[in-house]
Amino acid sequence: MNNKLAKIFIAGHRGLVGSAMQRKLEEKGYRNLVVRSHAELDLTRQEAVEAFFDKERPEYVFLAAARVGGILANSTYKAEFIYDNIMIAANIIQASYQCGVKKLLNLGSSCIYPKYAPQPLKEDYLLSGKLEPTNEPYAIAKIAAIKLCRYYNEQYGTNFISVMPTNLFGPNDNFDLETSHVLPALIRKFHDAKVEEKAQVVLWGTGTPRREFLYVDDLADACIHLMQNFDARDIEEFVNIGTGEDITIKELAELIASIVGFKGDIVWDRDKPDGTPQKLLDVSRINKMGWKAKTGLKQGIIQTYQWYKESQEGSKAHGDRHGKRD
Ligand code: GFB
């Protein structure tokens, strides 16, 4: 992917990951990016996807499109999470094979690992135990996508790479309190409580689970590094992408409260699920491949909070304070 005029399709360019990928590719001088909104191309429809690939004939593909959400969305919309994600992956991978795509990068998630796998999570632990029930549908779809890439490579000689990022955050994240992940939810909860001068903020679970957070621009950087310098045969089935450091949700809450400037109390709603007790990736393989995360957690949260405040100002100006932004 060293030719800056190579035609690159970013599937999911309006989401957290796809938008970061587009920013980073443009920054690096790639000038032939192809994108489609959901209204223009429904990736769950096979005929539409095949017609799009036939017409555009991309040389490289970033498969960043997915139905995603936090712990509550995952356990509420189970059928949509498994169906949409399997269909999107199967359609794009099959169309990429048919149209002779030179290289594809498939984005998974650290929730593919068993709930009680040893920590840090090594790539070898895939399918070594039972999954976390709150996100089993999503995880099964993501495991199917890894296996599609692997077996297309083995049978058809394609060059489809899979990467498993840890929990991600950054600009363009979903800040809807019902469906978002923990980090954007906490930014919004503490920000709103500060603005509305509330004495307390209610968070979910016990605060004891441990999570690892990666700033999304760092993920984009890792993906481009892999696409430029490695092939599927160098990577084997997939490679983890993370920082190699985790913190408890309680520590995360205290950090975000201090960045936002919320001084009230934190109350834990123990009726809400905790999910997996710990999710920390072993990042020794990606580190050996010459990549390390650059953005510290505090710095990444400061940048994301800045983006959130600016986007709030923008949507207020348009009379849509809590509008979805994707
Ligand atoms: O980020 P999150 O929704 O998902 O939640 P997972 C992480 C932890 O934060 C859980 C707690 O222990 C939550 O109970 N938490 C506390 C909150 N307050 C809140 C809140 O206000 N909102 C949210 N959302 N959480 C997801 C998977 O798991 O991780 C997906 O469901 C995906 O499949 C994603 O893999 C990366 O980290 O538990």
Residues whose N, C-alpha, C, O or C-beta is under 5 A from the ligand:
A	BS01	GFB	G69 G70 I71 N74 S109 C111 N135 Y138 N167 L177 S180 H181 V182 A185 L203 W204 G205 P209 I249 P273 D274 G275 T276
